[in-house]
Amino acid sequence: MATRKVNGAAVKALREAVGLTQAELAARAGTNHTTISHTESGRDVSPSLLVRIAAGLKVPVDAISAELKDDLSPLLGGQPG
């Protein structure tokens, strides 16, 4: 499975800025708090999880992505390329 680098510090800062706990963000992103904790520590994530976390934070994917790739485009409703 392909993974993407995530800016864990940005995820944490944005989460705290909007007053969410890891568990609350996890619920919004359809995952668990352990995954959010690992993400904030810089662990790579799947493209779909990257999109879900960004949606949970109500920010664009590139706000938390350390490497936005063309293969995220279909997940965002666009065309690769």
Contacts in CASP RR format, 6 or more apart in sequence:
PFRMAT RR
TARGET T0000
AUTHOR 0000-0000-0000
METHOD contacts of the structure
MODEL  1
MATRKVNGAAVKALREAVGLTQAELAARAGTNHTTISHTESGRDVSPSLL
VRIAAGLKVPVDAISAELKDDLSPLLGGQPG
1 46 0 8 1.000
2 46 0 8 1.000
2 47 0 8 1.000
2 71 0 8 1.000
3 44 0 8 1.000
3 45 0 8 1.000
3 46 0 8 1.000
3 47 0 8 1.000
4 44 0 8 1.000
4 45 0 8 1.000
4 46 0 8 1.000
4 47 0 8 1.000
4 50 0 8 1.000
4 65 0 8 1.000
4 66 0 8 1.000
4 67 0 8 1.000
4 69 0 8 1.000
4 72 0 8 1.000
5 42 0 8 1.000
5 44 0 8 1.000
5 65 0 8 1.000
5 66 0 8 1.000
5 67 0 8 1.000
6 39 0 8 1.000
6 42 0 8 1.000
6 43 0 8 1.000
6 44 0 8 1.000
6 45 0 8 1.000
6 50 0 8 1.000
6 53 0 8 1.000
6 64 0 8 1.000
6 65 0 8 1.000
6 66 0 8 1.000
7 42 0 8 1.000
7 64 0 8 1.000
7 65 0 8 1.000
7 66 0 8 1.000
8 39 0 8 1.000
8 40 0 8 1.000
8 41 0 8 1.000
8 42 0 8 1.000
8 64 0 8 1.000
9 40 0 8 1.000
10 63 0 8 1.000
10 64 0 8 1.000
11 36 0 8 1.000
11 39 0 8 1.000
11 40 0 8 1.000
11 53 0 8 1.000
11 57 0 8 1.000
11 64 0 8 1.000
12 40 0 8 1.000
14 57 0 8 1.000
14 59 0 8 1.000
14 63 0 8 1.000
14 64 0 8 1.000
15 21 0 8 1.000
15 22 0 8 1.000
15 25 0 8 1.000
15 36 0 8 1.000
15 40 0 8 1.000
15 57 0 8 1.000
18 57 0 8 1.000
18 58 0 8 1.000
20 28 0 8 1.000
20 57 0 8 1.000
21 33 0 8 1.000
22 33 0 8 1.000
22 36 0 8 1.000
22 37 0 8 1.000
22 40 0 8 1.000
23 33 0 8 1.000
23 36 0 8 1.000
25 36 0 8 1.000
25 53 0 8 1.000
25 56 0 8 1.000
25 57 0 8 1.000
26 32 0 8 1.000
26 33 0 8 1.000
26 35 0 8 1.000
26 36 0 8 1.000
28 52 0 8 1.000
28 55 0 8 1.000
28 56 0 8 1.000
28 57 0 8 1.000
29 36 0 8 1.000
29 49 0 8 1.000
29 52 0 8 1.000
29 53 0 8 1.000
29 55 0 8 1.000
29 56 0 8 1.000
30 52 0 8 1.000
31 49 0 8 1.000
31 52 0 8 1.000
31 53 0 8 1.000
35 45 0 8 1.000
35 49 0 8 1.000
36 53 0 8 1.000
39 45 0 8 1.000
39 49 0 8 1.000
39 53 0 8 1.000
45 53 0 8 1.000
47 69 0 8 1.000
47 71 0 8 1.000
47 72 0 8 1.000
47 75 0 8 1.000
48 75 0 8 1.000
50 61 0 8 1.000
50 64 0 8 1.000
50 65 0 8 1.000
50 72 0 8 1.000
51 61 0 8 1.000
51 72 0 8 1.000
51 75 0 8 1.000
51 76 0 8 1.000
53 64 0 8 1.000
54 60 0 8 1.000
54 61 0 8 1.000
54 63 0 8 1.000
54 64 0 8 1.000
54 65 0 8 1.000
57 63 0 8 1.000
57 64 0 8 1.000
61 68 0 8 1.000
61 72 0 8 1.000
61 76 0 8 1.000
62 68 0 8 1.000
65 72 0 8 1.000
70 80 0 8 1.000
70 81 0 8 1.000
71 80 0 8 1.000
73 79 0 8 1.000
73 80 0 8 1.000
73 81 0 8 1.000
74 80 0 8 1.000
END
